[in-house]
Amino acid sequence: MLHTRICDLFGIAHPIVLGGMGGGHTAAPLVAAVSNAGGLGVLGATGFSAVNVQKQIEAIRAATDKPFGVNFLLFLTEEAGLTPAFQSRTPVMSYAWPRHDQDLRPYVQRAHDNGSVVMHMVGDVPEATRAAEAHVDVIVAQGTEGGGHVGWMASMPLVPMVVQAVAPVPVIAAGGIADGRGLAAALALGAEGVLLGTRLLATTESPIHPNFKQAIVNSDGHDTTISEIPDIASRIVWPGAMARTLRNRFIEQWAGREWDLRRRAGSILAAVQAARAAGDAENVPLFVGQDAGLIDSVLPAGEVIRRMVEEAEQIITDRLPAISRAR
Ligand SMILES: Cc1cc2nc3c(=O)[nH]c(=O)nc-3n(C[C@H](O)[C@H](O)[C@H](O)COP(=O)(O)O)c2cc1C
C-alpha cells in the first residue's frame, strides 16, 4: 500500500490523480471510475457551460461517494463557469495556466472559503513559487513530456526543483507517466503522487472517440511534437504554453505554414470540429504525451490504477531493496 500526504489531503487510497482535461476529454464516467478506484478523478470544466458543469458534478456525485475535483484553465475561465463548482462545494478545485498578470489569491481564497482543497499545475519553478505564495495546497509539476499544453522543462529535473522550491507544500508529478515505473520514479524525485492525462484517455470510460484511443495505443511515443498549431487553429493564445500532439497529417500540413493557418483559422476550425466528430485521427490536433509509447491497450480506468500501484509497490519493496543490498 503506497500512502503519501496527498492521500490524506484528498481523502484517497492511492496517490494517483486524473488530469482535469477540458474540451470534453473528461466526463463524469471517467472521473467517477478513477475516484471509485481509489484515485482522485478530476473533471476538466473548461469549454463547458455553467449548466453543463453543474450537470457533470451531479452525475459524478450520482456515480461515486468518493472525493473528486473540477479543473479550470484560469486564463479562459469566467465567473459563470466557476460558480457551480464553488456552490456545490467541490472537494478539490484544480487550476492551471493563469495569465501572468492574473492574481491567483482570490481563486484560492474562494475555494478555501467553500471548504475545497486547491491543486494548481505549473511548468516551471517561478510559477510554482507564485502558487505557493498564493497558498495553494498542492502543486502539480508538469513536465514537457506530457500531452496537451506544456512548458519547456522535463519532469526529471522539474519535479525535484519544484519540491525543493515550495517545501513543505506537497508536489504531484505530471507529464510522461503511464505505469508503476513512472509512479515509483516520481516518488523517488520527492513527489507525493502522480497526475495522468494520456494514460487515462486510453480507457474504456474515457469520452474520446475510440479511434483517438487507438491512436494512443498505436503511437510509439516518438511521434509527438510541440507546436502552436492547435492554438492558432482555435485562435486561442495560451499564456506561455505550447501544445504536445501526435505529429499527424494535420500537424504536418501546417508546420512551417503557421501564417497561412492563422489567416484561414475560421474555416479550418470548422473542418477540425467535423473531423473530431467523425473520429478522424489524422485531421485533428490530438493531444498526446510521449508516454503513449508505454500504452499498448485500452483498459478500464480502475485496472490502470490497480496495475500502476501494484507495479510501483513491487519496484519499491522488491527491486530497489535488492539493488541496495547487492554488492
Ligand atoms: C487532451 C488533453 C487535454 C488537457 N486539458 C487540460 C486542462 O483542461 N486543464 C489542465 O489543467 N490540464 C490539461 N491537460 C494536461 C493534463 O492535466 C496533464 O498535465 C498531462 O496530460 C500530463 O501528461 P501525460 O499526458 O503525459 O500524462 C490536458 C491534457 C490532454 C492530453
Ligand as a Chemical Component Dictionary entry (heavy atoms), coordinates in Angstrom:
data_LIG
# 
_chem_comp.id                   LIG 
_chem_comp.type                 NON-POLYMER 
_chem_comp.pdbx_formal_charge   0 
_chem_comp.three_letter_code    LIG 
# 
loop_
_chem_comp_atom.comp_id 
_chem_comp_atom.atom_id 
_chem_comp_atom.alt_atom_id 
_chem_comp_atom.type_symbol 
_chem_comp_atom.charge 
_chem_comp_atom.model_Cartn_x 
_chem_comp_atom.model_Cartn_y 
_chem_comp_atom.model_Cartn_z 
_chem_comp_atom.pdbx_ordinal 
LIG C1  C1  C 0 -6.357 16.142 -24.228 1  
LIG C2  C2  C 0 -5.748 16.856 -23.070 2  
LIG C3  C3  C 0 -6.428 17.940 -22.526 3  
LIG C4  C4  C 0 -5.908 18.588 -21.401 4  
LIG N1  N1  N 0 -6.612 19.602 -20.842 5  
LIG C5  C5  C 0 -6.196 20.134 -19.656 6  
LIG C6  C6  C 0 -6.993 21.089 -18.958 7  
LIG O1  O1  O 0 -8.058 21.494 -19.415 8  
LIG N2  N2  N 0 -6.534 21.523 -17.761 9  
LIG C7  C7  C 0 -5.354 21.089 -17.210 10 
LIG O2  O2  O 0 -5.008 21.506 -16.109 11 
LIG N3  N3  N 0 -4.574 20.196 -17.858 12 
LIG C8  C8  C 0 -4.968 19.714 -19.056 13 
LIG N4  N4  N 0 -4.194 18.777 -19.700 14 
LIG C9  C9  C 0 -2.895 18.389 -19.115 15 
LIG C10 C10 C 0 -3.073 17.228 -18.131 16 
LIG O3  O3  O 0 -3.738 17.701 -16.984 17 
LIG C11 C11 C 0 -1.725 16.634 -17.704 18 
LIG O4  O4  O 0 -0.908 17.612 -17.133 19 
LIG C12 C12 C 0 -0.970 15.968 -18.824 20 
LIG O5  O5  O 0 -1.819 15.227 -19.652 21 
LIG C13 C13 C 0 0.090  15.053 -18.214 22 
LIG O6  O6  O 0 0.858  14.427 -19.191 23 
LIG P1  P1  P 0 0.524  12.968 -19.771 24 
LIG O7  O7  O 0 -0.489 13.212 -20.825 25 
LIG O8  O8  O 0 1.825  12.509 -20.290 26 
LIG O9  O9  O 0 0.003  12.133 -18.644 27 
LIG C14 C14 C 0 -4.666 18.159 -20.841 28 
LIG C15 C15 C 0 -4.002 17.079 -21.412 29 
LIG C16 C16 C 0 -4.515 16.425 -22.502 30 
LIG C17 C17 C 0 -3.764 15.232 -23.062 31 
# 
loop_
_chem_comp_bond.comp_id 
_chem_comp_bond.atom_id_1 
_chem_comp_bond.atom_id_2 
_chem_comp_bond.value_order 
_chem_comp_bond.pdbx_ordinal 
LIG C1  C2  SING 1  
LIG C2  C3  SING 2  
LIG C2  C16 DOUB 3  
LIG C3  C4  DOUB 4  
LIG C4  N1  SING 5  
LIG C4  C14 SING 6  
LIG N1  C5  DOUB 7  
LIG C5  C6  SING 8  
LIG C5  C8  SING 9  
LIG C6  O1  DOUB 10 
LIG C6  N2  SING 11 
LIG N2  C7  SING 12 
LIG C7  O2  DOUB 13 
LIG C7  N3  SING 14 
LIG N3  C8  DOUB 15 
LIG C8  N4  SING 16 
LIG N4  C9  SING 17 
LIG N4  C14 SING 18 
LIG C9  C10 SING 19 
LIG C10 O3  SING 20 
LIG C10 C11 SING 21 
LIG C11 O4  SING 22 
LIG C11 C12 SING 23 
LIG C12 O5  SING 24 
LIG C12 C13 SING 25 
LIG C13 O6  SING 26 
LIG O6  P1  SING 27 
LIG P1  O7  DOUB 28 
LIG P1  O8  SING 29 
LIG P1  O9  SING 30 
LIG C14 C15 DOUB 31 
LIG C15 C16 SING 32 
LIG C16 C17 SING 33 
# 
